Amino acid sequence: METVSHPRIRPGVLEDRVYQARIAEAAVDRNTLVVLPTGLGKTAIALRVVAEHLYRYPTRSVLLLAPTRPLVVQHARSLEGALYAPEPVVLTGTIPPARRQALLQPPQVVVATPQVIANDLEHGELTLEPYSLVVFDEAHRAVGEYPYVALGRANRQGVNARVLAMTASPGARKERIQAVWANLGIEHFEYRTPYDPDVRPYLHGVGVETVTVPLPADVRYLAQFLRAAVQRQGDALRRSGLLGPHETVSRRELLQLRERFQRELGAARRRGAEPPAGLWAAVTAQAAAMKGLHALELIESQGVEALRDFLDKQAHPEGRMTPSQRSFLADPDVVRTVELLRTLTVEHPKVATAVRIVSEQLRGTPSSRVIVFAQYRDTARLLVEELQRLGDAGVRPARFVGQASHGVDEGLSQREQVDLLDRFRSGELNALVATSVAEEGLDIPSTDLVVFYEPVPSMIRTIQRRGRTGRARAGRVVVLVAEGTRDEGLERSARSKERRMHDLLEEIEAESKGGRRLPPPPTPKVQTLLDEFP
């Protein structure tokens, strides 16, 4: 294996791949957006570009941004192990501002979460002047109010440092990609697919399979009551002329309605006037319907225990109970659901299916690593408990969640997250049950199996989850789908969006090769949750 030879790169560290060299060469001199399938070395490309900037501009600094603290630590380790450079300075929200200022002594390599840098820029405690290069990892986030947008603007209006933006999944809508392009000041586009001849030799296959799980009769019975509760709130909104004449209430309609209400309430506040008559009742009905849809999703795609926890939190909120909570809990079908849950002992069959798939993998190949992704912390906790209940010394699970604490559910500190990942890499742990915090960028080459406890509505998150396997060797992805539920639509939607994304990227690549710059995005609209729903 030939390795990269460069004055700033340690010998024998980076494999010399032709496509990485070509992309890095282009990115050194032009603001470049790199779209590359997961596992093909976006970090290696970044290391090449960082090394060249350190070599060309020895008195300037480099800034590498990543969205999560574990990813920041991972990048810092990669830089330290691969480059002849000062020890990377890690800046996250856990470091007080005064201490952060003391750590900034250019020239150096700074690895940080974007929130920290954006806040320090806003308060005048930091400037981009020392930097010749800014690397935006997971660049698809550079839309809306995410700090990447403010940082891109500050860079364009100030020092105009070179930009390297990297992602595996920029989005399925041209408007979103245009926004990323404009917000980061992109000039050049590098895109590779698994079918490109310079990429194909380095790919490891990832087999994706769907396991359809039938719902037990008791679960279907409970779901009927929750569906009726949602319908009752929807009927109230229809009588007010706020919803169309459809038989069922859709999440998309309710989200659009919430945006409308927020606009009307905001307009009334600005005028110093009372909201229109009946608006607060409609707001309550919309919010209660959303709670009903969430409860329905929990019972159909998560499990009985997840629904119990949700209903208990509605009945015993940390603060004052809201009107929508009172309306939701007072619904006769919700009351009936709560009564039935007191005696129901069946659990969602997804739980047993996920536990079986994980245990079979680890018993069959003890050196394997497995990541199970679950949308909700309660589900992640339940899965870890069930895996531990196996009493099998070959299955060593742990829950991997974010830092925020929700009531009695405590999050993991940055140190705890990094420690868990290190234990997973070393094999002390071999099964992580993770929420979305583990979706982006974490490089654990030996992960052989990724299980989706449920399909996710976002194509970007689907690609990110799937990309946790197939890095060092062939991998396997299993998606659990509850039969006859929203799961089925989410899975189809994610596949469709991914096909559209690749078609769109090929179109953009053709435009860029033809010398045409990607046009600016249309007039910005209010960022909505609709991007995440089919």
C-alpha positions in Angstrom: 0.0 0.0 0.0 1.5 3.3 -1.1 1.1 6.1 1.4 1.0 9.9 1.1 4.4 11.7 1.1 4.2 15.3 2.3 6.3 17.5 4.6 3.5 17.9 7.0 2.1 14.4 7.0 3.6 11.6 9.0 5.0 8.8 6.9 2.9 5.6 6.5 -0.2 7.2 8.0 -2.5 8.0 5.0 -3.1 5.6 2.1 -2.4 7.4 -1.2 -5.7 7.1 -3.1 -5.9 8.8 -6.5 -9.4 10.3 -6.0 -8.6 11.7 -2.6 -5.4 13.4 -4.1 -7.4 14.9 -7.0 -10.1 16.2 -4.7 -7.6 17.7 -2.2 -5.6 19.3 -4.9 -8.7 21.1 -6.2 -9.8 22.1 -2.7 -6.5 23.7 -1.7 -7.1 26.6 -4.1 -10.9 26.9 -4.4 -13.7 26.9 -1.9 -14.9 23.3 -2.5 -18.0 21.3 -1.6 -17.1 17.6 -1.4 -19.9 15.0 -1.6 -18.5 11.6 -1.0 -20.2 8.3 0.2 -19.5 7.5 3.8 -16.4 5.4 4.4 -14.4 6.8 1.5 -12.2 9.1 3.5 -13.6 12.7 3.8 -11.3 13.0 6.8 -8.3 11.9 4.8 -9.1 14.6 2.2 -9.4 17.2 4.9 -6.0 16.1 6.4 -4.3 16.5 3.0 -5.8 20.0 2.6 -5.0 21.0 6.1 -1.4 19.8 5.7 -0.9 21.8 2.5 -2.2 25.0 4.1 0.1 24.5 7.1 3.0 24.0 4.7 2.1 27.0 2.4 1.1 29.4 5.2 3.2 28.6 8.2 2.2 31.7 10.1 -1.6 31.1 9.7 -4.0 28.9 11.6 -6.5 26.3 10.4 -10.1 25.9 11.8 -11.9 22.6 11.6 -15.6 22.6 12.6 -17.7 19.6 13.5 -21.3 19.5 14.9 -20.9 17.3 17.9 -18.3 17.1 20.7 -17.5 13.4 20.1 -16.8 14.2 16.5 -14.6 17.1 17.5 -12.5 14.9 19.7 -12.3 12.3 16.9 -11.0 14.9 14.4 -8.5 16.2 16.9 -7.1 12.7 17.4 -6.9 12.2 13.6 -5.0 15.5 13.1 -2.6 14.7 16.0 -1.9 11.3 14.7 -1.4 12.2 11.0 0.2 15.6 10.9 3.4 17.3 11.9 1.7 20.2 13.5 1.1 21.8 16.9 -1.2 19.8 19.1 -4.7 20.5 18.0 -6.7 22.9 20.3 -10.1 21.6 21.1 -12.8 24.2 21.8 -16.3 23.1 23.0 -18.9 24.6 25.2 -17.5 22.9 28.2 -14.5 25.3 28.1 -15.2 28.7 29.7 -14.7 31.7 27.3 -11.8 33.1 29.3 -10.0 29.8 29.0 -10.8 29.6 25.3 -9.1 32.9 24.7 -6.0 31.8 26.5 -5.8 28.7 24.3 -5.8 30.7 21.1 -2.1 31.3 20.2 -1.7 31.3 16.4 -0.4 29.6 14.3 -2.3 26.5 15.3 -4.9 24.0 14.4 -8.3 24.6 16.2 -11.0 22.0 16.2 -14.3 23.2 17.5 -18.1 23.0 17.6 -19.6 25.8 15.5 -21.8 27.1 18.3 -18.7 28.0 20.3 -17.0 29.8 17.5 -20.2 31.6 16.4 -20.8 32.8 19.9 -17.3 34.1 20.4 -17.4 35.9 17.1 -20.7 37.5 18.0 -19.3 38.8 21.3 -16.1 40.0 19.8 -14.0 37.5 21.6 -12.6 35.8 18.5 -11.7 36.8 15.0 -11.2 34.7 11.8 -8.2 36.8 10.8 -5.6 34.2 11.8 -7.1 31.4 9.6 -6.1 30.5 6.1 -8.6 27.5 6.0 -12.0 26.7 7.5 -13.2 23.1 7.2 -17.0 22.5 7.6 -17.6 18.9 8.4 -21.2 17.6 7.9 -21.7 20.7 5.7 -25.3 19.8 4.9 -26.2 21.6 8.1 -25.3 25.0 6.7 -28.9 26.1 6.3 -31.5 28.0 8.3 -30.3 29.2 11.7 -27.5 26.6 12.2 -24.2 28.4 13.2 -22.4 27.3 10.0 -24.5 30.0 8.2 -23.3 32.8 10.5 -19.7 31.5 10.3 -19.8 31.3 6.5 -21.1 34.9 6.4 -18.4 36.2 8.8 -15.7 34.5 6.7 -17.0 36.0 3.4 -17.3 39.5 4.9 -13.9 39.2 6.6 -10.7 37.4 6.0 -12.3 35.2 3.2 -10.3 32.1 4.2 -10.4 29.1 2.0 -13.4 26.8 2.6 -13.5 23.0 2.5 -17.1 21.7 3.0 -17.7 18.0 3.3 -20.8 15.8 3.5 -22.2 12.5 2.4 -25.7 13.8 2.0 -26.3 17.4 1.1 -30.1 17.0 0.6 -32.7 16.0 -1.9 -33.9 19.5 -2.8 -31.9 21.8 -5.1 -33.0 24.8 -2.9 -31.2 23.2 0.1 -28.0 22.5 -1.9 -28.1 26.1 -3.3 -28.4 27.4 0.2 -25.4 25.4 1.4 -23.5 26.6 -1.6 -24.3 30.2 -1.1 -24.0 30.2 2.7 -20.4 28.8 2.6 -19.2 30.7 -0.5 -18.6 27.6 -2.5 -16.8 27.9 -5.9 -16.1 24.3 -6.9 -17.9 21.0 -6.6 -16.4 17.5 -6.2 -18.8 14.5 -6.2 -18.2 10.8 -6.3 -20.6 7.9 -6.4 -19.9 4.2 -5.7 -19.8 3.7 -9.5 -16.9 6.0 -10.3 -13.9 3.9 -11.4 -11.5 5.7 -9.1 -13.7 5.0 -6.1 -14.9 1.5 -6.7 -11.8 -0.4 -5.6 -12.1 1.0 -2.1 -15.7 0.3 -1.4 -16.9 -2.4 0.9 -20.4 -3.7 0.3 -23.3 -2.8 2.6 -26.3 -5.1 2.4 -29.5 -3.5 3.4 -32.5 -5.6 4.4 -35.9 -4.8 5.7 -37.5 -6.9 8.4 -41.3 -6.4 8.6 -42.7 -7.0 12.1 -46.4 -7.7 12.4 -48.2 -5.9 15.2 -49.9 -7.9 18.0 -53.7 -7.7 18.2 -53.5 -5.9 21.5 -51.3 -3.2 20.0 -53.5 -2.7 17.0 -56.5 -2.4 19.4 -54.8 0.4 21.4 -53.9 2.1 18.2 -57.5 2.3 17.2 -58.3 4.5 20.2 -55.5 6.8 19.6 -56.4 7.2 16.0 -59.9 8.1 17.0 -58.6 10.7 19.4 -56.6 12.3 16.6 -59.6 12.3 14.4 -61.7 14.0 17.0 -59.3 17.0 17.2 -59.1 17.0 13.4 -62.9 17.2 13.1 -62.9 20.2 15.4 -60.4 21.9 13.2 -62.4 21.0 10.0 -65.5 22.5 11.5 -63.6 25.8 11.8 -62.5 25.5 8.2 -58.9 25.0 9.1 -58.4 21.5 7.6 -59.3 20.1 4.3 -62.0 17.4 3.8 -59.7 14.4 4.1 -60.7 11.4 6.0 -57.5 11.3 8.1 -55.4 14.0 9.7 -51.8 14.2 8.3 -48.7 15.4 10.2 -47.9 17.7 7.3 -51.2 19.4 7.5 -50.9 19.9 11.3 -47.3 21.3 11.0 -48.5 23.7 8.3 -51.3 24.8 10.5 -49.0 25.4 13.4 -46.9 27.7 11.3 -50.0 29.6 10.2 -51.0 30.0 13.9 -47.6 31.2 14.8 -47.7 33.8 12.1 -51.1 35.0 13.2 -50.1 35.2 16.8 -46.9 37.0 15.9 -48.8 39.6 13.8 -51.3 40.2 16.6 -48.5 40.8 19.1 -46.8 43.2 16.8 -50.0 45.2 16.5 -50.6 45.1 20.2 -54.0 43.5 19.4 -55.9 40.4 20.7 -55.6 37.3 18.6 -58.5 36.5 16.3 -61.5 34.9 18.0 -61.2 31.2 18.3 -57.5 31.1 17.5 -56.4 29.8 20.9 -59.0 27.0 20.8 -57.6 26.0 17.4 -54.1 26.2 18.7 -55.1 23.8 21.5 -56.8 21.4 19.1 -53.8 21.4 16.8 -51.3 20.7 19.6 -53.6 18.0 21.1 -53.8 16.3 17.6 -50.0 16.3 17.4 -49.8 14.7 20.8 -52.2 12.0 19.6 -50.2 11.4 16.4 -47.0 11.1 18.5 -48.7 8.6 20.9 -49.9 6.6 17.9 -46.4 6.6 16.5 -45.1 5.3 19.8 -47.5 2.4 20.1 -47.1 1.4 16.5 -43.4 1.8 16.0 -41.8 1.9 19.4 -43.6 -0.1 22.0 -46.0 -0.2 24.9 -43.4 1.0 27.4 -42.6 4.1 25.3 -46.3 5.0 25.2 -46.7 4.5 28.9 -43.7 6.9 29.5 -45.1 9.5 27.2 -48.6 9.5 28.7 -47.1 9.7 32.2 -45.1 12.7 31.2 -48.2 14.4 29.8 -50.1 13.7 33.0 -47.2 14.8 35.3 -45.4 17.6 33.5 -42.4 19.3 35.1 -44.2 22.6 35.0 -47.8 23.7 34.7 -50.0 21.5 32.5 -50.8 23.2 29.2 -54.3 23.5 27.7 -53.3 21.0 24.9 -52.2 18.5 27.5 -55.5 18.8 29.4 -57.5 18.5 26.2 -55.5 15.5 25.0 -55.7 13.6 28.4 -59.5 14.4 28.7 -60.3 12.8 25.3 -62.4 9.7 26.0 -60.3 7.5 23.8 -57.1 8.6 25.5 -58.7 7.9 28.8 -59.6 4.4 27.6 -56.0 3.9 26.3 -54.6 4.8 29.7 -57.0 2.3 31.4 -56.0 -0.5 29.0 -52.3 0.1 29.5 -52.6 -0.6 33.2 -53.2 -4.3 32.5 -51.4 -4.7 29.1 -48.3 -6.9 29.4 -47.4 -7.4 25.7 -44.4 -5.5 24.4 -43.8 -4.5 20.8 -42.3 -7.4 18.8 -39.6 -5.1 17.5 -37.9 -5.3 20.9 -37.5 -9.1 20.7 -36.6 -8.9 17.0 -33.8 -6.3 17.6 -32.4 -8.3 20.5 -32.4 -11.5 18.5 -30.6 -9.9 15.5 -28.0 -8.3 17.7 -27.3 -11.5 19.8 -27.1 -13.7 16.6 -24.6 -11.3 15.1 -22.4 -11.2 18.2 -22.6 -14.9 18.9 -21.8 -15.8 15.3 -19.0 -13.4 15.0 -17.7 -12.4 18.5 -15.3 -9.8 17.2 -18.2 -7.8 15.6 -19.4 -4.4 16.7 -23.1 -3.5 16.4 -24.9 -0.1 16.6 -28.6 0.0 17.1 -30.2 3.3 16.3 -33.4 4.2 18.1 -35.3 7.5 17.8 -36.2 7.8 21.5 -34.1 7.5 24.6 -36.8 5.4 26.4 -36.5 2.8 23.6 -32.8 2.9 23.8 -32.9 2.3 27.5 -35.4 -0.6 27.1 -33.2 -2.3 24.4 -30.1 -2.1 26.6 -32.0 -3.6 29.5 -33.3 -6.4 27.3 -29.8 -7.1 25.9 -28.4 -7.2 29.4 -31.2 -9.5 30.5 -29.9 -12.2 28.0 -27.2 -13.0 30.6 -24.8 -13.6 27.7 -21.3 -12.5 28.4 -20.8 -12.2 24.6 -23.2 -9.3 24.4 -21.8 -6.2 26.1 -24.2 -3.3 25.4 -24.3 0.3 26.5 -26.6 3.3 25.8 -25.2 6.2 23.9 -27.2 9.5 24.1 -26.6 13.2 24.0 -25.6 15.5 26.8 -29.0 17.1 27.6 -30.9 15.6 30.6 -34.7 15.2 30.3 -36.2 15.0 33.8 -34.8 11.9 35.5 -33.2 10.7 32.3 -29.6 12.0 32.6 -27.6 12.7 29.5 -23.9 11.7 29.0 -21.2 14.3 29.5 -18.6 14.8 26.7 -16.1 12.8 28.7 -18.6 9.9 29.1 -19.4 9.9 25.4 -15.8 9.8 24.4 -15.1 7.0 27.0 -18.0 4.9 25.6 -16.8 5.2 22.1 -13.2 4.3 23.1 -14.6 1.2 24.9 -16.6 0.3 21.9 -13.6 0.6 19.5 -11.5 -1.5 21.9 -14.1 -4.3 22.1 -14.8 -3.8 25.8 -18.3 -2.9 24.6 -19.6 -4.5 21.4 -23.2 -3.1 21.1 -24.1 0.6 21.3 -27.8 1.5 21.4 -27.7 5.1 20.2 -29.9 8.0 19.5 -29.2 10.6 16.8 -26.0 11.8 18.5 -24.1 8.8 16.9 -25.4 9.4 13.4 -22.9 11.9 12.1 -19.3 11.1 11.2 -18.2 8.8 14.0 -15.6 6.6 12.5 -15.7 3.1 14.0 -14.2 0.9 11.2 -15.1 -2.4 12.7 -18.8 -1.9 13.0 -20.3 -4.9 11.1 -24.1 -4.4 11.7 -26.3 -1.3 12.0 -29.9 -1.8 13.1 -32.6 0.8 12.6 -35.2 0.3 15.2 -37.4 2.4 13.0 -37.1 4.1 9.6 -36.4 7.8 9.9 -38.2 10.5 7.9 -35.0 12.3 6.9 -33.0 11.0 4.0 -29.9 12.7 5.3 -30.2 10.9 8.7 -30.8 7.6 6.9 -27.6 7.9 4.9 -25.7 9.0 8.0 -26.9 6.0 10.1 -26.2 3.5 7.3 -22.7 5.0 6.9 -21.6 3.8 10.3 -20.9 0.3 8.7 -19.1 -0.9 5.6 -16.0 1.2 6.4 -13.2 -1.3 6.9 -15.0 -4.4 5.5 -18.5 -5.4 4.2 -21.3 -4.4 6.5 -25.0 -5.1 7.0 -27.9 -2.8 7.7 -31.3 -4.1 9.1 -34.3 -1.8 9.1 -37.2 -2.8 11.3 -40.6 -1.9 9.9 -43.9 -2.3 11.8 -46.4 -3.7 9.4 -49.3 -1.5 8.3 -47.9 1.6 10.1 -46.2 4.9 9.3 -42.9 3.0 9.3 -43.7 1.7 5.8 -44.3 5.2 4.3 -41.1 6.5 6.0 -39.0 3.8 4.5 -40.3 4.3 1.0 -39.9 8.1 1.3 -36.3 7.9 2.4 -35.4 5.6 -0.6 -37.2 8.0 -3.0 -35.5 11.0 -1.6 -32.1 9.4 -1.8 -32.7 8.6 -5.5 -33.7 12.2 -6.1 -30.6 13.4 -4.3 -28.2 11.4 -6.6 -30.1 12.6 -9.7 -29.8 16.2 -8.5 -26.1 15.9 -7.7 -25.3 14.5 -11.1 -27.1 17.5 -12.6 -25.2 19.9 -10.4 -21.9 18.2 -11.3 -22.7 18.5 -15.0 -23.4 22.2 -14.5 -20.2 22.8 -12.6 -18.1 21.0 -15.2 -19.7 23.1 -17.9 -18.4 26.2 -16.1 -21.8 27.2 -14.8 -22.0 28.4 -11.2 -24.8 27.0 -9.1 -27.5 29.8 -9.0 -28.3 31.4 -5.6 -31.1 29.9 -3.6 -34.6 31.5 -3.9 -35.8 34.1 -1.5 -35.4 32.5 2.0 -38.6 31.1 3.5 -39.3 30.3 7.1 -37.4 27.1 8.0 -39.9 24.4 8.8 -40.1 20.9 10.1 -41.5 19.8 6.8 -38.0 19.2 5.5 -37.9 16.2 7.8 -41.2 14.7 6.9 -42.3 12.9 3.7 
